Amino acid sequence: MMFKQESLAWHCSYQIGGVTHFFTAPNTYDEVIAVLQQCKAKGLHYFIFGLGSNVLFPDDLRNDQAFISLKKLAYWKNRTTNWFVSSGVPMSMLAIAGLLYNITDFELTYLLPGSLGAGIYMNAKYNQFQISDIIDRVYYIDLDRDNLFIQSISVSQCQFGYKKSIFQNHNWLILGADMKVIPSGDKDNELQMVLRRWLNLQDQSNLWTFYEFFAQELHLLAEKGIIIPDTLKSIERYRNSKSHFKYPSSGSIFKNNYDFGTPIGALVDQLNLKGLTHGGAMISPHHGNIIINMNRASAHDVEYLMQVIMNEIYKNFGFVPELEVVQT
Ligand SMILES: Cc1cc2nc3c(=O)[nH]c(=O)nc-3n(C[C@H](O)[C@H](O)[C@H](O)COP(=O)(O)OP(=O)(O)OC[C@H]3O[C@@H](n4cnc5c(N)ncnc54)[C@H](O)[C@@H]3O)c2cc1C
């Protein structure tokens, strides 16, 4: 598996990031191991990520850092007793599986950007539902060990909380997870076909491509007579009303501070900061906790607005909001 020169802007939903000489997207476990060994041999630091929907890559990159996207490590094993889903599978595929197999627990993932591996890392959520509700066991590699091998951990040991997991405190690469549900019926061919169509897309990290793909898959299932639940329709309405897919962004910039009580977006609104621009970036007029890339924004433009929000919230409400977006 070779590294190649690539603009990171192509591999994240922000469409921001400089050019690296060391980008790769392995699609098998053996390739992942080979890439990690190459990094070691070349003395490269590395950043492991998925679809890049929660990262802000820098404009200028160090030349000793590799970027390893697991978005092509996407397969779904239909075992007789459970499902294993690998980390590169987009979370929204679970919603499609939910429709095919009539599993309502997977609805939270519909149009939730990003891959399952990162969803586990972040404990991604929609309303009160979280990824930790639907998985049973996580498989990972401890990258700090000399010999790299697969280990597993049960969901109860993963220290899941609001946007928190044990994986944020360790140098562990998540390979995938067993799902909690025990599937009945056989729709595996249909599921695998959707996954293949997804893998054939060129620009999977682009939010509009992501949205169109899953909205279209839903439409195709409806045409085949599958009833689309109201929950999925309301998720689509909600995300469109907040313009989630219209402009490049990373979704929420800050985690909500539940000790304070009011969501960060509402505080930004109270401070009249919505619509504020800097360079090509803007605090979304539709959601105060999202900074959008309006027009060829740089990472610096986004960082400037992040700092404005942090300063103003500290001045007016007495705390500094915690970043949700990951910077490398
Ligand atoms: C428009 C929009 C709306 C969003 N709405 C929501 C929402 O409603 N709820 C929510 O929770 N989030 C939301 N997000 C954020 C995003 O969907 C989640 O954080 C998602 O988990 C990111 O997945 P990803 O594959 O893109 O992760 P990336 O951005 O690629 O990576 C995020 C982090 O996970 C780590 N990581 C990724 N894969 C692995 C792995 N296999 N092993 C170890 N570490 C890994 C990376 O190192 C990085 O620190 C939204 C984002 C956007 C752009």
The ligand as a Gaussian input file, in Angstrom:
#p B3LYP/6-31G(d) Opt

LIG

0 1
 C      -23.291000      18.453000       8.786000
 C      -22.812000      17.632000       9.945000
 C      -23.726000      17.224000      10.919000
 C      -23.297000      16.461000      12.015000
 N      -24.221000      16.042000      12.927000
 C      -23.819000      15.298000      13.983000
 C      -24.769000      14.811000      14.937000
 O      -25.982000      15.021000      14.821000
 N      -24.307000      14.079000      15.990000
 C      -22.966000      13.784000      16.134000
 O      -22.618000      13.109000      17.102000
 N      -22.064000      14.235000      15.249000
 C      -22.444000      14.963000      14.175000
 N      -21.523000      15.407000      13.270000
 C      -20.106000      15.064000      13.467000
 C      -19.698000      13.737000      12.781000
 O      -20.773000      13.236000      12.083000
 C      -19.279000      12.691000      13.798000
 O      -18.279000      13.183000      14.678000
 C      -18.734000      11.421000      13.121000
 O      -18.491000      10.473000      14.119000
 C      -17.459000      11.692000      12.329000
 O      -17.156000      10.584000      11.537000
 P      -15.925000      10.638000      10.514000
 O      -15.690000       9.281000       9.964000
 O      -16.153000      11.684000       9.517000
 O      -14.763000      11.029000      11.531000
 P      -13.434000      11.839000      11.259000
 O      -13.757000      13.292000      11.172000
 O      -12.724000      11.239000      10.117000
 O      -12.630000      11.570000      12.610000
 C      -13.115000      12.094000      13.820000
 C      -12.226000      11.594000      14.982000
 O      -12.351000      10.179000      15.112000
 C      -11.069000       9.569000      15.072000
 N      -11.239000       8.316000      14.335000
 C      -11.909000       8.143000      13.167000
 N      -11.908000       6.847000      12.809000
 C      -11.218000       6.183000      13.766000
 C      -10.873000       4.814000      13.952000
 N      -11.272000       3.867000      13.099000
 N      -10.132000       4.475000      15.040000
 C       -9.739000       5.422000      15.931000
 N      -10.052000       6.740000      15.816000
 C      -10.773000       7.110000      14.746000
 C      -10.177000      10.551000      14.308000
 O       -8.811000      10.400000      14.664000
 C      -10.743000      11.882000      14.789000
 O      -10.178000      12.199000      16.035000
 C      -21.932000      16.122000      12.142000
 C      -21.014000      16.518000      11.151000
 C      -21.457000      17.255000      10.063000
 C      -20.472000      17.661000       9.002000

